[in-house]
């Protein structure tokens, strides 16, 4: 069950939690940091896929160049791992899905690591990286550990 819930939690974190923030602005007497979520990067791509157009180029391309592709890759492999986790509830195929879950965790860690490293070169630096990026990376680590544990038969 954990091999299903962790990838779903990663998707929710990537799409809806703030992963990068820029200079604060004041609106109506309230100062708020301008934040970017994964939905800002891959929202158009998800809308295309929901409409049946399975493409990551042209109008369906993730925004933000390679950062958007990293967020899309992390969300996509997490969705695949969660879907295969349901199949993995059958005792015959449990360890195969554990390997895919472990691979999904590695790809999420790599994607978030790439996102953080490329964001360090911005004007905001490490201060611009928000809690959602760290939470998604931690979820990727837990997903990888869950996949490794499942390969041991647990």
C-alpha positions as CSV (number, residue, x, y, z in Angstrom):
1,X,0.0,0.0,0.0
2,X,2.9,2.4,0.7
3,X,4.2,1.8,-2.8
4,X,0.9,3.3,-4.1
5,X,0.5,6.2,-1.6
6,X,4.1,7.5,-1.8
7,X,4.1,8.1,-5.5
8,X,0.7,9.8,-5.3
9,X,2.0,12.0,-2.5
10,X,4.9,13.0,-4.7
11,X,2.6,13.9,-7.5
12,X,0.5,16.1,-5.2
13,X,3.6,17.7,-3.8
14,X,5.1,18.4,-7.2
15,X,1.9,19.9,-8.7
16,X,0.5,21.9,-5.8
17,X,3.2,22.8,-3.3
18,X,5.4,25.8,-3.9
19,X,8.8,24.7,-5.3
20,X,10.3,28.0,-6.1
21,X,9.8,31.6,-4.9
22,X,10.9,35.0,-6.1
23,X,10.9,38.5,-4.6
24,X,7.9,39.3,-2.4
25,X,5.3,41.8,-3.6
26,X,2.7,43.8,-1.6
27,X,-0.9,43.5,-2.5
28,X,-3.6,45.1,-0.3
29,X,-1.2,45.6,2.6
30,X,-0.1,42.0,2.6
31,X,3.4,41.1,1.5
32,X,3.5,37.7,-0.2
33,X,6.3,35.8,-1.9
34,X,5.6,35.0,-5.6
35,X,5.8,31.2,-5.8
36,X,5.9,28.7,-8.6
37,X,4.3,25.2,-8.4
38,X,4.8,22.3,-10.6
39,X,1.4,23.0,-12.1
40,X,2.9,26.2,-13.5
41,X,5.5,24.1,-15.4
42,X,3.4,21.1,-16.5
43,X,-0.2,22.3,-16.4
44,X,-0.6,22.6,-20.2
45,X,1.0,19.2,-20.6
46,X,-1.4,17.6,-18.2
47,X,-4.4,19.3,-19.9
48,X,-3.2,17.9,-23.3
49,X,-2.9,14.4,-21.8
50,X,-6.3,14.6,-20.2
51,X,-7.7,15.6,-23.6
52,X,-6.1,12.5,-25.3
53,X,-3.2,14.3,-27.0
54,X,-0.2,12.4,-25.7
55,X,2.7,14.7,-26.6
56,X,5.4,16.7,-24.8
57,X,6.2,19.0,-27.6
58,X,4.6,22.1,-29.2
59,X,1.6,23.4,-27.3
60,X,1.8,20.5,-24.9
61,X,5.4,21.0,-23.9
62,X,6.2,21.7,-20.3
63,X,7.0,25.3,-19.5
64,X,10.4,26.4,-18.2
65,X,12.6,24.2,-20.5
66,X,14.6,21.5,-18.8
67,X,13.2,22.4,-15.4
68,X,9.7,21.7,-16.7
69,X,10.9,18.5,-18.2
70,X,12.4,17.4,-14.9
71,X,9.2,18.1,-13.0
72,X,7.2,16.3,-15.7
73,X,9.5,13.3,-15.6
74,X,9.2,13.1,-11.9
75,X,5.4,13.3,-11.9
76,X,5.0,10.9,-14.9
77,X,7.2,8.1,-13.4
78,X,5.4,8.6,-10.0
79,X,2.0,8.1,-11.8
80,X,3.3,5.0,-13.5
81,X,4.7,3.6,-10.2
82,X,1.4,4.3,-8.5
83,X,-0.6,2.6,-11.3
84,X,1.7,-0.4,-11.3
85,X,1.5,-0.5,-7.5
86,X,-2.2,-1.6,-7.8
87,X,-1.0,-4.5,-10.0
88,X,1.7,-5.3,-7.5
89,X,-0.9,-6.1,-4.9
90,X,-1.1,-9.5,-6.7
91,X,1.4,-11.8,-5.1
92,X,2.9,-13.0,-8.4
93,X,4.1,-9.6,-9.7
94,X,4.9,-7.9,-6.4
95,X,8.7,-7.7,-6.8
96,X,8.6,-6.5,-10.4
97,X,6.5,-3.4,-9.3
98,X,8.9,-2.9,-6.4
99,X,11.8,-2.5,-8.9
100,X,9.7,0.0,-10.9
101,X,8.8,1.9,-7.7
102,X,12.5,2.0,-6.7
103,X,13.4,3.3,-10.2
104,X,10.6,5.9,-9.9
105,X,12.1,7.1,-6.6
106,X,15.6,7.4,-8.2
107,X,14.1,9.4,-11.1
108,X,12.3,11.7,-8.7
109,X,15.4,12.3,-6.7
110,X,17.4,13.0,-9.9
111,X,14.7,15.3,-11.3
112,X,14.4,17.3,-8.1
113,X,18.1,17.4,-7.7
114,X,18.5,18.8,-11.2
115,X,15.7,21.3,-10.5
116,X,17.4,22.5,-7.3
117,X,20.9,22.7,-8.9
118,X,19.7,24.7,-11.9
119,X,17.7,27.0,-9.5
120,X,20.8,27.8,-7.5
121,X,22.1,29.8,-10.5
122,X,19.1,32.2,-10.3
123,X,19.1,35.6,-8.6
124,X,17.3,34.2,-5.6
125,X,19.8,31.3,-5.2
126,X,19.1,28.8,-2.4
127,X,16.7,31.1,-0.8
128,X,14.3,30.8,-3.7
129,X,13.9,27.1,-3.4
130,X,10.7,26.4,-1.4
131,X,9.6,23.6,0.9
132,X,7.8,21.7,-1.8
133,X,11.0,20.9,-3.7
134,X,12.6,19.5,-0.5
135,X,9.4,17.5,0.3
136,X,9.2,16.0,-3.2
137,X,12.9,15.0,-2.9
138,X,12.3,13.4,0.5
139,X,9.2,11.6,-0.9
140,X,11.4,10.3,-3.8
141,X,13.9,9.0,-1.2
142,X,11.1,7.2,0.7
143,X,9.7,5.8,-2.5
144,X,13.1,4.4,-3.4
145,X,13.5,2.9,0.1
146,X,10.0,1.4,-0.2
147,X,10.8,-0.2,-3.6
148,X,14.0,-1.7,-2.1
149,X,12.1,-3.0,0.8
150,X,9.5,-4.6,-1.5
151,X,12.2,-6.3,-3.5
152,X,13.3,-8.0,-0.3
153,X,9.8,-9.5,0.0
154,X,8.3,-7.1,2.6
